[in-house]
């Protein structure tokens, strides 16, 4: 094994962490098994480098698998090093970052390797909701190893060499890699809802560094605050034009225009991610009807409905924010639920999970209605009725049961167009007008779009000391 290949796992760590901050733990650990002449195989660190360091001064624990050592396979001592790292992370309250490049289970260790996987799963489960967990896949992540990123909070995958799968593409009935590479970064990020970002190794490490800077170290010590250098009363004069692509709208609201989007390639009708408001990290969930690229070209368009994938994405994100005491902001612009055969198979369950996540969350919750808010899809999107602490609405918003024209056709079937237009106008004025919702207390304040930033900052400052109890129970089941 050459020094170049030996140092690859270590190079990833040093590239991720602040310069000269990494301290290795367990460097002398090797496999105990003697079966199949395993002791004759040189396996430095048993194929995984573990230790701690800092990212922009924030303590993190890191393990990095070395594919040049027994293909990076997981055996007894390999797993023990990772679980020991988790023990330290939970004791000190700091995130764990796993850099994965692994062929899976070490066959030479059989049941010891099976037990090893289980021990990692257990530590990840115990750490869930206690400390942030991040996985980056730089090579193979197959079989039981693929469960590890599924048990973490955020997952990134290298776009060319990264492969993640439980069953390989060729093992799927009627499929093969050239037909549909289910292990590829594109498939995993677009279809599974597991991947938050893709890119080159350098880009992924940069994304992780940025994410760590936004997250609290653990669920008790919310240290994700920085001094705000942006104007708290800054107006967002062009935000109304960004209502379609809310990833852009959120960047307009955010301190210094920085918005970190999660799961950007999955369930694109919903945007999730983190931003800072007055220096404090806030989680954001927003409906989206358009997607624009970096050059300002429209690349995708949606019909304004909420899909099952979008709801699942929102639910998981809100649960994370609530676990780590991160306030939640929603931008609502939804006309109903997506009506396709595929979506119908999952939509009720997915929306149920999203409603449960919003309603169960005790963190400060602020909703801004930026467009249409129709029917139970609006109710599900962090409305006042499911627990939003404050609801604002833009002065051009519409809140009601459904589109006024459709409502008129249902209430006055068979009437002429002139009558339908008249009744639709009346319905729009009486039932869908934002002032009607405000008059009933469903909207707290009607605001101009340009004032969105200062209103939400003020809301979260007021809600900073929020305390809310829930009925005594072990946990919900949704």
The 8 nearest C-alpha neighbors of each residue, nearest first, counted from 0:
[[1, 5, 2, 4, 67, 68, 3, 41],
 [0, 2, 3, 4, 5, 6, 67, 7],
 [1, 3, 5, 4, 6, 0, 7, 67],
 [4, 2, 1, 6, 5, 7, 0, 10],
 [5, 3, 7, 6, 1, 2, 67, 0],
 [4, 6, 2, 3, 7, 1, 67, 0],
 [5, 7, 9, 3, 4, 8, 10, 2],
 [8, 6, 10, 4, 9, 5, 11, 3],
 [9, 7, 65, 11, 63, 10, 6, 64],
 [8, 10, 6, 12, 11, 7, 13, 48],
 [11, 9, 7, 13, 12, 8, 6, 14],
 [12, 10, 14, 9, 8, 13, 15, 7],
 [11, 13, 15, 9, 10, 14, 16, 8],
 [12, 14, 10, 16, 15, 11, 9, 18],
 [15, 13, 11, 12, 16, 10, 204, 17],
 [14, 16, 12, 13, 204, 11, 208, 17],
 [17, 15, 54, 13, 53, 14, 12, 18],
 [16, 18, 54, 20, 53, 19, 55, 15],
 [17, 19, 20, 16, 13, 21, 14, 53],
 [20, 18, 21, 17, 13, 16, 52, 22],
 [19, 21, 52, 18, 17, 53, 22, 16],
 [22, 20, 52, 51, 19, 23, 50, 13],
 [21, 23, 51, 50, 52, 20, 24, 49],
 [24, 22, 50, 49, 21, 26, 51, 25],
 [23, 25, 50, 49, 26, 22, 48, 51],
 [26, 24, 28, 27, 23, 80, 49, 44],
 [25, 27, 44, 28, 24, 23, 48, 43],
 [28, 26, 25, 44, 29, 43, 45, 24],
 [27, 29, 44, 25, 26, 45, 30, 76],
 [30, 28, 45, 44, 42, 27, 31, 43],
 [29, 31, 76, 32, 45, 28, 75, 38],
 [32, 30, 33, 29, 76, 38, 75, 37],
 [31, 33, 30, 34, 37, 108, 38, 107],
 [34, 32, 37, 38, 36, 31, 35, 30],
 [33, 35, 36, 32, 37, 107, 108, 38],
 [34, 36, 37, 107, 33, 38, 32, 108],
 [37, 35, 34, 38, 39, 33, 40, 32],
 [36, 38, 33, 39, 40, 35, 34, 32],
 [37, 39, 40, 36, 33, 32, 30, 41],
 [40, 38, 37, 36, 41, 33, 42, 35],
 [41, 39, 37, 38, 42, 36, 69, 68],
 [40, 42, 43, 39, 38, 68, 37, 45],
 [41, 43, 45, 68, 40, 46, 44, 29],
 [44, 42, 45, 41, 46, 29, 27, 68],
 [43, 45, 26, 28, 46, 47, 27, 29],
 [46, 44, 29, 42, 43, 77, 47, 30],
 [47, 45, 68, 65, 71, 44, 64, 42],
 [46, 48, 64, 63, 65, 44, 45, 77],
 [47, 49, 63, 62, 44, 64, 9, 46],
 [50, 48, 62, 24, 23, 61, 47, 63],
 [51, 49, 23, 24, 22, 61, 60, 62],
 [50, 52, 60, 22, 21, 59, 61, 23],
 [51, 53, 21, 20, 59, 58, 22, 16],
 [52, 54, 58, 57, 56, 59, 16, 17],
 [55, 53, 57, 16, 56, 17, 208, 58],
 [56, 54, 57, 53, 17, 212, 208, 16],
 [55, 57, 53, 54, 58, 17, 52, 212],
 [58, 56, 53, 54, 55, 59, 212, 216],
 [59, 57, 53, 52, 93, 56, 54, 60],
 [60, 58, 94, 93, 53, 52, 51, 95],
 [59, 61, 51, 95, 50, 96, 94, 88],
 [62, 60, 96, 50, 51, 95, 49, 97],
 [61, 63, 49, 97, 48, 98, 50, 47],
 [62, 64, 98, 48, 8, 47, 97, 99],
 [65, 63, 47, 100, 99, 71, 46, 8],
 [64, 66, 46, 71, 8, 67, 47, 68],
 [67, 65, 71, 70, 68, 100, 101, 64],
 [66, 68, 70, 65, 69, 4, 71, 5],
 [69, 67, 46, 70, 66, 71, 42, 65],
 [68, 70, 71, 72, 67, 46, 66, 42],
 [71, 69, 66, 68, 72, 67, 102, 101],
 [72, 70, 66, 101, 65, 46, 69, 68],
 [73, 71, 105, 103, 102, 104, 70, 101],
 [74, 72, 104, 105, 77, 103, 78, 112],
 [73, 75, 112, 77, 105, 76, 78, 115],
 [74, 76, 115, 78, 112, 77, 111, 79],
 [77, 75, 79, 78, 30, 74, 80, 29],
 [76, 78, 74, 45, 80, 79, 75, 73],
 [79, 77, 81, 76, 115, 80, 75, 74],
 [78, 80, 76, 82, 81, 77, 83, 75],
 [79, 81, 83, 78, 77, 82, 76, 84],
 [82, 80, 84, 78, 79, 83, 85, 77],
 [81, 83, 85, 79, 84, 80, 119, 78],
 [84, 82, 86, 80, 85, 81, 79, 87],
 [83, 85, 81, 87, 82, 86, 88, 80],
 [86, 84, 88, 82, 83, 87, 89, 81],
 [87, 85, 83, 89, 84, 88, 90, 82],
 [88, 86, 90, 84, 85, 89, 91, 83],
 [87, 89, 85, 93, 91, 86, 90, 92],
 [88, 90, 92, 86, 87, 91, 85, 126],
 [91, 89, 87, 88, 92, 86, 93, 85],
 [90, 92, 88, 89, 93, 87, 86, 217],
 [93, 91, 89, 217, 88, 90, 216, 130],
 [92, 94, 216, 88, 59, 91, 130, 217],
 [95, 93, 131, 59, 130, 132, 216, 60],
 [96, 94, 60, 132, 61, 59, 133, 97],
 [95, 97, 133, 61, 134, 132, 60, 62],
 [96, 98, 134, 62, 61, 99, 63, 135],
 [99, 97, 63, 135, 134, 62, 136, 64],
 [98, 100, 136, 64, 137, 97, 135, 101],
 [101, 99, 138, 139, 64, 137, 66, 71],
 [100, 102, 71, 139, 103, 72, 140, 66],
 [103, 101, 72, 70, 139, 71, 141, 140],
 [104, 102, 72, 101, 144, 141, 73, 142],
 [103, 105, 73, 72, 106, 112, 74, 102],
 [106, 104, 72, 74, 73, 107, 108, 112],
 [107, 105, 109, 108, 104, 112, 74, 72],
 [106, 108, 105, 109, 35, 34, 37, 32],
 [107, 109, 111, 106, 112, 105, 74, 110],
 [108, 110, 106, 112, 111, 107, 113, 105],
 [111, 109, 113, 112, 114, 108, 115, 106],
 [112, 110, 114, 108, 113, 109, 75, 115],
 [111, 113, 74, 115, 110, 109, 114, 108],
 [114, 112, 110, 115, 116, 111, 109, 117],
 [113, 115, 117, 111, 112, 116, 110, 118],
 [114, 116, 112, 75, 118, 113, 78, 117],
 [117, 115, 119, 113, 118, 114, 120, 112],
 [116, 118, 120, 114, 115, 119, 121, 113],
 [117, 119, 121, 115, 116, 120, 114, 122],
 [120, 118, 122, 116, 121, 117, 82, 123],
 [119, 121, 117, 123, 118, 122, 124, 116],
 [122, 120, 124, 118, 119, 123, 117, 125],
 [123, 121, 125, 119, 124, 120, 126, 82],
 [124, 122, 126, 120, 121, 125, 127, 119],
 [123, 125, 121, 127, 126, 122, 120, 150],
 [124, 126, 122, 123, 127, 121, 129, 128],
 [125, 127, 123, 129, 124, 130, 122, 128],
 [128, 126, 124, 129, 125, 123, 130, 131],
 [127, 129, 322, 130, 126, 218, 323, 131],
 [128, 130, 126, 218, 127, 217, 131, 89],
 [129, 131, 217, 94, 126, 128, 93, 92],
 [132, 130, 94, 152, 217, 95, 133, 129],
 [133, 131, 151, 95, 152, 94, 96, 130],
 [132, 134, 96, 153, 151, 154, 152, 97],
 [135, 133, 97, 154, 148, 96, 98, 155],
 [134, 136, 155, 98, 156, 154, 99, 97],
 [137, 135, 156, 99, 161, 138, 98, 155],
 [138, 136, 161, 157, 100, 99, 156, 135],
 [139, 137, 100, 161, 160, 136, 162, 140],
 [138, 140, 162, 100, 101, 102, 161, 141],
 [141, 139, 163, 145, 144, 101, 162, 100],
 [142, 140, 164, 145, 144, 165, 163, 103],
 [143, 141, 165, 144, 145, 166, 103, 164],
 [142, 144, 145, 146, 141, 165, 103, 116],
 [143, 145, 146, 142, 141, 147, 103, 140],
 [146, 144, 141, 143, 147, 140, 142, 165],
 [147, 145, 149, 144, 143, 148, 150, 142],
 [146, 148, 150, 149, 145, 144, 151, 120],
 [149, 147, 151, 150, 134, 146, 145, 154],
 [148, 150, 146, 147, 151, 193, 145, 152],
 [151, 149, 147, 148, 146, 123, 152, 124],
 [150, 152, 132, 148, 149, 133, 153, 147],
 [151, 153, 132, 133, 131, 150, 154, 319],
 [154, 152, 133, 151, 195, 134, 132, 155],
 [153, 155, 134, 194, 195, 135, 133, 148],
 [156, 154, 135, 196, 194, 195, 197, 136],
 [157, 155, 136, 197, 135, 161, 158, 184],
 [156, 158, 161, 137, 198, 199, 197, 159],
 [157, 159, 198, 184, 197, 161, 156, 199],
 [160, 158, 157, 161, 184, 199, 183, 198],
 [161, 159, 138, 157, 158, 137, 162, 139],
 [160, 162, 138, 157, 137, 156, 136, 159],
 [163, 161, 139, 182, 183, 140, 138, 160],
 [162, 164, 140, 182, 141, 139, 145, 161],
 [165, 163, 141, 182, 166, 167, 145, 142],
 [164, 166, 142, 141, 145, 167, 143, 163],
 [167, 165, 164, 170, 142, 168, 171, 141],
 [166, 168, 170, 169, 164, 165, 182, 171],
 [169, 167, 176, 175, 170, 181, 171, 180],
 [168, 170, 175, 167, 171, 174, 176, 172],
 [171, 169, 167, 168, 166, 172, 174, 175],
 [172, 170, 174, 169, 168, 173, 166, 167],
 [171, 173, 174, 170, 169, 175, 168, 166],
 [174, 172, 171, 175, 169, 170, 178, 168],
 [173, 175, 171, 172, 169, 178, 168, 179],
 [176, 174, 169, 168, 178, 177, 179, 173],
 [175, 177, 180, 168, 179, 178, 169, 174],
 [176, 178, 175, 179, 180, 174, 168, 169],
 [179, 177, 175, 176, 174, 180, 168, 181],
 [180, 178, 176, 177, 181, 175, 174, 168],
 [179, 181, 176, 182, 183, 168, 177, 178],
 [182, 180, 168, 186, 183, 179, 187, 164],
 [181, 183, 163, 162, 164, 180, 168, 187],
 [184, 182, 162, 185, 186, 180, 181, 187],
 [183, 185, 187, 158, 186, 188, 156, 161],
 [186, 184, 188, 183, 187, 189, 158, 197],
 [187, 185, 189, 183, 190, 188, 181, 184],
 [186, 188, 184, 191, 185, 190, 189, 183],
 [187, 189, 194, 185, 186, 264, 184, 190],
 [190, 188, 265, 264, 186, 187, 185, 191],
 [189, 191, 186, 187, 188, 192, 265, 185],
 [192, 190, 187, 193, 189, 188, 186, 194],
 [193, 191, 265, 194, 190, 188, 262, 189],
 [192, 194, 191, 188, 154, 149, 195, 187],
 [195, 193, 188, 154, 155, 196, 262, 192],
 [196, 194, 262, 261, 154, 155, 153, 263],
 [195, 197, 155, 194, 262, 156, 198, 261],
 [198, 196, 156, 158, 157, 155, 203, 184],
 [199, 197, 158, 157, 202, 203, 200, 196],
 [198, 200, 202, 201, 157, 203, 158, 197],
 [201, 199, 203, 202, 157, 204, 198, 137],
 [200, 202, 204, 199, 203, 205, 198, 14],
 [203, 201, 205, 199, 200, 204, 198, 206],
 [204, 202, 206, 200, 205, 201, 198, 199],
 [203, 205, 207, 201, 206, 15, 202, 200],
 [204, 206, 202, 208, 203, 207, 201, 209],
 [207, 205, 203, 209, 204, 208, 210, 202],
 [208, 206, 210, 204, 209, 205, 211, 203],
 [207, 209, 205, 211, 206, 210, 204, 54],
 [210, 208, 206, 212, 207, 211, 205, 213],
 [209, 211, 207, 213, 212, 208, 206, 214],
 [212, 210, 208, 214, 213, 209, 207, 54],
 [211, 213, 209, 210, 214, 208, 223, 55],
 [212, 214, 210, 211, 223, 280, 209, 215],
 [215, 213, 211, 223, 212, 210, 216, 280],
 [214, 216, 223, 221, 222, 217, 220, 213],
 [217, 215, 93, 94, 92, 130, 214, 220],
 [216, 218, 130, 92, 215, 129, 219, 220],
 [217, 219, 323, 129, 220, 130, 322, 324],
 [220, 218, 217, 221, 323, 324, 129, 216],
 [221, 219, 222, 217, 218, 216, 215, 92],
 [220, 222, 215, 223, 219, 218, 216, 217],
 [221, 223, 215, 224, 220, 216, 214, 225],
 [224, 222, 215, 221, 214, 213, 280, 279],
 [225, 223, 279, 278, 222, 280, 226, 221],
 [226, 224, 278, 227, 279, 223, 277, 222],
 [225, 227, 278, 228, 224, 277, 279, 229],
 [226, 228, 278, 277, 229, 225, 254, 276],
 [227, 229, 226, 230, 255, 254, 278, 277],
 [230, 228, 227, 254, 255, 231, 277, 233],
 [229, 231, 233, 232, 228, 254, 227, 277],
 [232, 230, 233, 453, 229, 277, 456, 452],
 [233, 231, 453, 230, 234, 452, 450, 454],
 [232, 234, 230, 231, 235, 453, 452, 229],
 [233, 235, 449, 450, 236, 232, 452, 453],
 [236, 234, 449, 238, 237, 251, 450, 233],
 [235, 237, 449, 234, 238, 239, 448, 450],
 [238, 236, 239, 240, 235, 241, 449, 251],
 [237, 239, 241, 240, 235, 248, 236, 449],
 [240, 238, 241, 242, 237, 448, 449, 236],
 [239, 241, 238, 237, 242, 243, 248, 244],
 [242, 240, 238, 248, 239, 243, 244, 247],
 [243, 241, 239, 245, 240, 244, 248, 238],
 [244, 242, 288, 289, 241, 287, 245, 240],
 [245, 243, 289, 290, 287, 246, 241, 242],
 [244, 246, 248, 247, 242, 287, 249, 243],
 [245, 247, 249, 244, 248, 270, 250, 260],
 [246, 248, 250, 245, 249, 244, 241, 251],
 [249, 247, 245, 251, 241, 250, 246, 238],
 [250, 248, 252, 246, 251, 247, 245, 253],
 [249, 251, 256, 253, 258, 247, 248, 252],
 [250, 252, 248, 249, 256, 253, 235, 247],
 [251, 253, 452, 249, 250, 248, 254, 235],
 [254, 252, 256, 250, 274, 275, 251, 276],
 [253, 255, 256, 275, 276, 229, 257, 277],
 [256, 254, 257, 229, 253, 228, 250, 251],
 [255, 257, 250, 253, 254, 251, 258, 252],
 [258, 256, 250, 255, 253, 274, 254, 259],
 [257, 259, 274, 250, 273, 260, 249, 253],
 [260, 258, 273, 272, 274, 261, 257, 210],
 [259, 261, 272, 271, 263, 258, 273, 262],
 [260, 262, 195, 272, 263, 271, 259, 196],
 [263, 261, 195, 265, 264, 194, 196, 192],
 [262, 264, 261, 265, 260, 195, 267, 196],
 [265, 263, 189, 262, 188, 267, 266, 195],
 [266, 264, 189, 267, 262, 192, 263, 188],
 [267, 265, 309, 308, 268, 269, 312, 264],
 [266, 268, 269, 265, 264, 270, 263, 309],
 [269, 267, 287, 266, 286, 309, 288, 301],
 [268, 270, 286, 309, 267, 287, 285, 266],
 [271, 269, 285, 284, 286, 246, 267, 287],
 [272, 270, 284, 283, 261, 260, 285, 269],
 [271, 273, 260, 261, 259, 283, 282, 270],
 [274, 272, 282, 259, 281, 258, 283, 260],
 [275, 273, 258, 281, 253, 280, 257, 259],
 [274, 276, 280, 279, 278, 254, 253, 281],
 [275, 277, 278, 279, 254, 253, 456, 280],
 [278, 276, 227, 279, 275, 231, 456, 254],
 [277, 279, 227, 225, 276, 275, 226, 224],
 [280, 278, 224, 275, 276, 277, 223, 281],
 [281, 279, 275, 274, 213, 223, 276, 273],
 [282, 280, 326, 274, 273, 325, 275, 327],
 [281, 283, 273, 327, 272, 326, 328, 325],
 [284, 282, 328, 272, 271, 329, 327, 273],
 [285, 283, 271, 329, 270, 328, 313, 330],
 [286, 284, 330, 270, 329, 269, 331, 245],
 [285, 287, 269, 332, 331, 268, 270, 333],
 [288, 286, 268, 244, 269, 243, 245, 289],
 [287, 289, 301, 243, 303, 300, 268, 302],
 [290, 288, 300, 244, 243, 299, 287, 301],
 [289, 291, 299, 244, 298, 297, 300, 292],
 [292, 290, 297, 296, 295, 298, 289, 293],
 [291, 293, 295, 294, 296, 297, 298, 290],
 [292, 294, 295, 291, 296, 297, 290, 247],
 [295, 293, 292, 296, 291, 297, 298, 290],
 [296, 294, 292, 291, 293, 297, 298, 290],
 [297, 295, 291, 292, 294, 298, 293, 290],
 [296, 298, 291, 290, 299, 295, 292, 289],
 [297, 299, 291, 290, 296, 292, 300, 289],
 [300, 298, 290, 289, 297, 301, 291, 288],
 [299, 301, 289, 288, 290, 302, 298, 297],
 [302, 300, 288, 303, 289, 268, 299, 287],
 [301, 303, 304, 288, 300, 334, 337, 268],
 [304, 302, 333, 288, 334, 301, 305, 287],
 [305, 303, 335, 336, 337, 334, 333, 302],
 [304, 306, 336, 337, 335, 309, 333, 268],
 [307, 305, 337, 309, 308, 336, 310, 304],
 [306, 308, 346, 310, 349, 309, 342, 345],
 [309, 307, 266, 311, 306, 310, 312, 265],
 [308, 310, 266, 269, 306, 312, 307, 311],
 [309, 311, 313, 307, 312, 350, 308, 349],
 [312, 310, 314, 308, 349, 313, 309, 307],
 [311, 313, 309, 310, 314, 315, 308, 316],
 [314, 312, 310, 316, 311, 315, 317, 309],
 [315, 313, 353, 311, 317, 356, 316, 312],
 [316, 314, 318, 312, 317, 313, 311, 319],
 [315, 317, 313, 319, 318, 314, 312, 320],
 [318, 316, 320, 314, 319, 315, 356, 321],
 [319, 317, 321, 315, 316, 320, 356, 322],
 [318, 320, 322, 316, 317, 321, 315, 323],
 [321, 319, 325, 317, 323, 318, 322, 324],
 [320, 322, 324, 318, 360, 323, 319, 362],
 [323, 321, 319, 128, 320, 324, 318, 218],
 [322, 324, 218, 320, 321, 325, 319, 128],
 [323, 325, 321, 322, 362, 320, 326, 218],
 [324, 326, 320, 323, 281, 321, 282, 327],
 [327, 325, 363, 281, 362, 364, 282, 324],
 [328, 326, 282, 364, 283, 281, 363, 365],
 [329, 327, 283, 365, 366, 364, 282, 284],
 [328, 330, 366, 284, 285, 283, 367, 331],
 [329, 331, 285, 367, 368, 366, 369, 284],
 [332, 330, 368, 286, 369, 285, 367, 329],
 [331, 333, 370, 371, 286, 372, 369, 368],
 [332, 334, 372, 303, 304, 371, 335, 331],
 [333, 335, 373, 304, 303, 372, 371, 376],
 [336, 334, 304, 376, 333, 373, 305, 374],
 [335, 337, 305, 304, 338, 376, 306, 334],
 [336, 338, 306, 304, 305, 339, 342, 335],
 [339, 337, 336, 342, 343, 340, 304, 306],
 [340, 338, 342, 341, 343, 337, 344, 306],
 [339, 341, 343, 342, 344, 338, 337, 345],
 [342, 340, 339, 343, 344, 345, 338, 346],
 [341, 343, 339, 344, 340, 346, 345, 307],
 [344, 342, 340, 346, 345, 341, 339, 338],
 [343, 345, 342, 341, 346, 340, 347, 307],
 [344, 346, 343, 342, 348, 307, 347, 349],
 [345, 347, 307, 349, 343, 348, 342, 350],
 [348, 346, 350, 349, 345, 351, 343, 307],
 [347, 349, 351, 346, 350, 345, 352, 307],
 [348, 350, 346, 352, 311, 351, 307, 310],
 [351, 349, 353, 352, 347, 310, 348, 346],
 [352, 350, 348, 354, 349, 353, 347, 355],
 [353, 351, 355, 349, 350, 354, 314, 477],
 [352, 354, 314, 350, 356, 355, 351, 310],
 [355, 353, 351, 357, 379, 356, 352, 358],
 [356, 354, 352, 358, 353, 357, 359, 351],
 [355, 357, 353, 359, 354, 314, 358, 318],
 [356, 358, 354, 360, 355, 359, 381, 353],
 [359, 357, 385, 355, 386, 356, 360, 354],
 [360, 358, 356, 357, 355, 361, 469, 354],
 [359, 361, 321, 357, 358, 362, 356, 318],
 [362, 360, 467, 359, 363, 321, 466, 468],
 [361, 363, 326, 360, 321, 324, 364, 325],
 [364, 362, 326, 462, 327, 465, 361, 388],
 [365, 363, 327, 387, 388, 328, 326, 362],
 [366, 364, 328, 389, 387, 390, 388, 329],
 [365, 367, 329, 390, 328, 330, 391, 389],
 [368, 366, 391, 330, 392, 390, 369, 331],
 [369, 367, 392, 331, 330, 370, 393, 391],
 [368, 370, 393, 332, 396, 331, 367, 392],
 [371, 369, 396, 332, 368, 397, 372, 331],
 [370, 372, 397, 332, 333, 396, 334, 398],
 [373, 371, 398, 377, 333, 332, 334, 397],
 [374, 372, 334, 401, 399, 400, 377, 398],
 [373, 375, 400, 376, 377, 401, 399, 335],
 [374, 376, 378, 377, 379, 373, 335, 400],
 [375, 377, 335, 379, 374, 378, 336, 373],
 [376, 378, 372, 380, 375, 373, 379, 374],
 [377, 379, 375, 382, 376, 380, 381, 374],
 [378, 380, 376, 354, 377, 381, 375, 382],
 [381, 379, 377, 378, 382, 376, 331, 354],
 [382, 380, 387, 379, 357, 385, 366, 383],
 [383, 381, 378, 384, 387, 385, 380, 379],
 [382, 384, 387, 386, 385, 441, 390, 381],
 [383, 385, 382, 386, 378, 387, 441, 381],
 [386, 384, 358, 383, 382, 381, 387, 357],
 [385, 387, 383, 358, 384, 388, 382, 381],
 [386, 388, 383, 364, 382, 389, 381, 365],
 [389, 387, 364, 365, 386, 363, 383, 390],
 [390, 388, 365, 387, 443, 366, 391, 364],
 [391, 389, 366, 442, 443, 367, 365, 383],
 [390, 392, 367, 444, 442, 443, 445, 366],
 [393, 391, 368, 445, 367, 446, 369, 396],
 [392, 394, 446, 396, 369, 395, 447, 448],
 [393, 395, 396, 445, 446, 447, 392, 433],
 [396, 394, 393, 397, 370, 433, 369, 392],
 [397, 395, 370, 393, 394, 371, 369, 433],
 [398, 396, 371, 431, 433, 432, 372, 370],
 [399, 397, 372, 431, 433, 373, 371, 432],
 [400, 398, 431, 373, 401, 430, 374, 372],
 [399, 401, 374, 373, 402, 398, 431, 375],
 [402, 400, 373, 399, 374, 403, 406, 405],
 [401, 403, 405, 404, 406, 400, 373, 399],
 [402, 404, 423, 406, 427, 405, 426, 401],
 [405, 403, 423, 407, 406, 402, 408, 420],
 [404, 406, 408, 407, 402, 403, 409, 401],
 [405, 407, 403, 409, 404, 408, 410, 402],
 [406, 408, 423, 410, 404, 405, 409, 422],
 [409, 407, 405, 411, 412, 406, 410, 404],
 [408, 410, 406, 407, 411, 412, 405, 404],
 [409, 411, 407, 408, 412, 406, 405, 422],
 [412, 410, 408, 409, 407, 414, 413, 419],
 [413, 411, 408, 414, 409, 410, 407, 419],
 [412, 414, 411, 415, 408, 419, 416, 409],
 [415, 413, 412, 411, 418, 419, 416, 408],
 [416, 414, 418, 417, 419, 413, 420, 412],
 [415, 417, 419, 418, 420, 414, 421, 413],
 [418, 416, 420, 419, 415, 421, 414, 422],
 [419, 417, 421, 415, 420, 416, 422, 414],
 [418, 420, 416, 422, 421, 417, 407, 423],
 [419, 421, 423, 417, 418, 422, 416, 424],
 [422, 420, 418, 424, 419, 423, 417, 425],
 [421, 423, 425, 419, 424, 420, 407, 426],
 [424, 422, 404, 403, 426, 420, 407, 425],
 [423, 425, 427, 421, 422, 426, 420, 428],
 [424, 426, 422, 428, 423, 427, 429, 421],
 [427, 425, 423, 429, 430, 428, 424, 403],
 [426, 428, 431, 424, 403, 425, 430, 429],
 [429, 427, 425, 432, 426, 430, 431, 424],
 [430, 428, 426, 427, 425, 431, 432, 435],
 [429, 431, 426, 427, 432, 399, 428, 435],
 [432, 430, 399, 427, 398, 397, 428, 429],
 [431, 433, 428, 434, 435, 397, 430, 427],
 [432, 434, 436, 435, 397, 398, 396, 437],
 [435, 433, 437, 432, 436, 438, 445, 442],
 [436, 434, 438, 433, 432, 437, 430, 439],
 [435, 437, 433, 441, 439, 434, 438, 442],
 [436, 438, 442, 434, 440, 439, 435, 441],
 [439, 437, 435, 436, 440, 434, 441, 442],
 [438, 440, 436, 437, 441, 435, 442, 434],
 [441, 439, 437, 442, 438, 443, 436, 383],
 [440, 442, 436, 437, 439, 383, 443, 390],
 [443, 441, 437, 390, 440, 391, 444, 436],
 [442, 444, 390, 391, 440, 437, 389, 441],
 [445, 443, 391, 442, 446, 392, 437, 390],
 [444, 446, 392, 394, 393, 391, 443, 447],
 [447, 445, 393, 394, 392, 444, 448, 450],
 [446, 448, 449, 393, 450, 394, 451, 445],
 [449, 447, 450, 451, 393, 239, 446, 238],
 [448, 450, 235, 236, 234, 447, 451, 238],
 [451, 449, 448, 234, 447, 452, 453, 454],
 [452, 450, 454, 448, 449, 453, 455, 252],
 [453, 451, 252, 455, 454, 450, 456, 234],
 [452, 454, 232, 456, 455, 451, 450, 231],
 [455, 453, 457, 451, 456, 452, 458, 450],
 [454, 456, 458, 457, 452, 453, 459, 451],
 [457, 455, 453, 459, 458, 454, 276, 452],
 [456, 458, 460, 454, 455, 459, 453, 461],
 [459, 457, 455, 461, 456, 460, 454, 462],
 [458, 460, 462, 461, 456, 457, 463, 455],
 [459, 461, 457, 463, 458, 462, 456, 464],
 [460, 462, 458, 459, 463, 457, 464, 465],
 [463, 461, 459, 465, 460, 464, 363, 458],
 [464, 462, 460, 461, 465, 459, 363, 458],
 [463, 465, 462, 466, 461, 460, 363, 459],
 [466, 464, 462, 463, 363, 467, 362, 361],
 [467, 465, 464, 468, 361, 362, 363, 462],
 [466, 468, 361, 465, 469, 362, 360, 363],
 [469, 467, 466, 470, 361, 471, 359, 360],
 [468, 470, 471, 467, 359, 361, 472, 360],
 [471, 469, 472, 468, 473, 474, 467, 359],
 [472, 470, 469, 473, 468, 474, 475, 467],
 [473, 471, 474, 470, 475, 469, 476, 468],
 [472, 474, 471, 475, 476, 470, 469, 477],
 [475, 473, 472, 476, 471, 477, 470, 359],
 [474, 476, 477, 473, 472, 359, 355, 356],
 [475, 477, 474, 355, 473, 352, 472, 351],
 [476, 352, 475, 355, 351, 356, 348, 353]]
